[in-house]
Amino acid sequence: MATTNSTTVACKGPMKATSEGAWQGDDPLHYALPLIILQICLVVVVTRTLAFLLRPLRQPRVVAEIIGGILLGPSALGRNKRFLDSVFPNQSLTVLDTVANLGLLFFLFLVGLELDLRAIRRTGKKALAIALAGISLPFVLGIGTSVVLRTTVVKGTRQGPFLVFMGVALSITAFPVLARILAELKLLTTDLGRMAMSAAAVNDVAAWILLALAVALSGSGSPLVSLWVLLSGAAFVALAAILLRPALAWMARRCLDGEPVKESYICATLATVLAAGFVTDTIGIHALFGAFIVGIIVPKDGPFAGVLIEKVEDLISGLFLPLYFVSSGLKTNVATISGARSWGLLVLVITNACLGKIAGTVIVSLIVRIPVREALTLGFLMNTKGLVELIVLNIGKDRKVLNDESFAILVLMALFTTFITTPIVMAIYKPARRGTPYKHRTVERADAESELRVLACFHGNCNIPTMINLIESSRGTRRRRVTVYAMHLIELSERSSAISMVHKARRNGLPFWNKLNRGAAGNGDQVVVAFEAYQQLSSVAIRPMTAISDLHTIHEDIVASAIQKRVALIILPFHKTQSPDGSLESLGTAYQNVNQRVLRHAPCSVAILVDRGLGGAVQVLASDVSYAIAVLFFGGPDDREALAYGARMAEHPGIALTVVRFLLPPPSGEVDADESAADGAALSDLVNKRPENSPSVEYEEQAVAERAEVMRAIKALGRCNLFLVGRSPQSGVPRLVERTDCAELGPVGSYLACSEFSTSASVLVIQRYDSSADPSMLVEEVAEIEDVPDTPVPAMTPGSSHRPLEIEK
């Protein structure tokens, strides 16, 4: 109780942690634990909803989180005093800020894990010059802007700290957000993307150094105290590099590929992050610096760093980090920006921020002979803001360097500059992927001795056994072996692990990355291990690689890779997987749409694999292969392609092939004589070669007139392991299922994949290459072009214009 002359004021004490429940008369919103749970749930719902709504605009999630924080604050919903006092009461803000900063602490640790100092040391002169220009000119304009703001809305603040904070706020480039935007736009592996990422990494380190200077100067002590803070910070970095890094390296060396990382190592590292935060907070340069430094010095080789990311990222990024944006949003009151003067200052800050970053980057880019369009694109990319910008502004707000109005102005500036990056870059720069024209785009070909190249795509480990068994069955006995590009399709997300893999892609210079040299890369991957093990036991050349992209555009990576690798067949996984009870469960329409887009734009033949466990759940040895395969032949180009693939599989000594030709009544109208002749020639060729090379091939004909007869003939084939069918057989084939949601499988494939057809056999639905398909909108075919390498290229400086390539013969 506080007493003044005649008035007694009740001061609210701190919140208790837990309530006794509503039945006992307690309001859960008056207790810390249930209130923070409600706040987390509300924040997650609001930010994820906004992210979904902004998805068509291809905005990074940080934009939705900043907007969500502002909407929950006094600028929108917080204008309702009842809402603000109930959900975000003043006495709960300490707990909210503590949890938010704890989440931020570990997120900055993840950012440090993503930042590889070796890449910064390899930065070329061009990227270094661009980074320095992108820092210096905005910093200078930030100083000029601070003079204007100090004479208008930030009167009375100390000049030195405010000057540095404004310079840092305008000169920052958000490294994680930039990586996400580049990956989203498929620019990460271009020369422009490599340049932007190298410059942003240098910019990120410089920004943290400048921020440490700003924090030291913002203290309330004398200049001598600020000097001691800076020296202590430098000493902490040196001691961390000398003492802490060897200990972390020792733990990393003891973590072997394919083996679980000891729980004690994870616990010790996370405790070290907290301890480092405590030390830097004691020094006076904020706890975030300690966590960031620990993340940087953790060795990036081996599985240790990857496991740390997997353990931390989902909980921190999904639940705790969004609280920081709300904490920032509660301090942001857009209503303080009122009147012509305030809005004019907002325009001035945005103009100076964009002008400094874009103009500085463009001018230096032109000096180092980067084309105008690429230079302008680079300028907008370097203008990306994000979480680090909010950290700077919140530290300035907490240290009384920024007031409410200047804080709101700078938050809106960060939001605006990040929001415009993606649409502007999409408008001004869209590089064409280039590939060389090639001849063999189908399995059926006149040159039977030529090499067969296959691009086999899969989503996860569950697809691997069937894919390897299918490849083994397809290797044939020809002199030229099969070459398989095994592409792991991974959806690009906001998770740090996805961004880390994207960084590996950038280092390899490909829109996908190979892991053939796992010892050097230090990244154990069970997917790659499985394919490498198979390659050692067979004559098939396996090239593992990974495509990391948004599901809406990952088909572009598949099509581009098919052209660049000159493959004849793309094998795609069906969007439904087999459940334990034998039924097929859908992964979602997004995966189905990927297959449909590839079918539409494919530069070669395409097969969709309905996986029901070909050969079981494990890889079958070559000597143990014993499969019964049936080709259902109705006629047409797609069926002939399926027949050619079946004939190749029949060369394997463990394959028994049955070809069933369905003789349908002549369709009404004109019959395509050329197609009929081609069907007859393909079947004659198979039958004529059967005695010599394919004794395991059986051929039969079935006369059918209606749907029931076709279904009965298919079921009469007995226990097959695999069905090969064409996607679009000749006209006149009766509809075998009344309704289907799998049009990409065609009439026969849809029946074989439906629940009505009870079987354990897998199905391969093949579409022959259609020359009318137009992949040119995705890949530009150029006659003279070097091929894309199959193994990681040597590290090249971003300033280098030449990159050594391995040419496929």
ABEGO torsion letter per residue (X at the ends): XBBBAABBBBBBBBBBABBAEAAAGBBAAABAAAAAAAAAAAAAAAAAAAAAAAAAAGBBAAAAAAAAAAAABAABAAABAAAAAAABBAAAAAAAAAAAAAAAAAAAAAAAAABBAAAAAABBAAAAAAAAAAAAAAAAAAAAAAAAAAAAABBGBBAAAAAAAAAAAAABBBAAAAAAAAAAAGAAABAAAAAAAAAAAAAAAAAAAAAAAAAAAABABBAAAAAAAAAAAAAAAAAAAAAAAAAAAAAAAABBBGBBBBAAAAAAAAAAAAAAAAAAAAAGAEAAAAAAAAAAABBABEAAAAAAAAAAAAAAAAAAAAAAAAAAAAABBAAABBEAAAAAAAAAAAAAAAAAAAAAAAAAAAAAGBBAAAAAAAAAAAABBEAAAAAAAAAAAAAGABBAAAAAAAAAAAAAAAAAAAAAAAAABBBBBBBBBBABABABBABAABBBBBBBBBABAAAAAAAAAAAAAAAEABABBBBBBBBBBBBBBABAAAAAAAAAAAAAGBABBBAABAAAAGBBBAAAAAAAAAAAABABBBBBBBBBBBAAAAAAAAAAAAAAAGBABBBBBBABBBBAAGBBBBAEAAAAAAAAAAAAABABBBBBBBBAGBGEABBBBAAABBBBBBBBBAEEAAAAAAAAAAAAAAABAABBBBBBBBBBBBBBEBBBAAAAAAAAAAAAAAAAAAAAABAABBBBBBBBABAAAAAAAAAAAEBBABBBBBABBBBGBBBABABBABAAAEAAAAAAABAABBBABBBBBBBBBBAABBAAAABBBBABBBBBBABBBBBBBAABABBBBBBBX
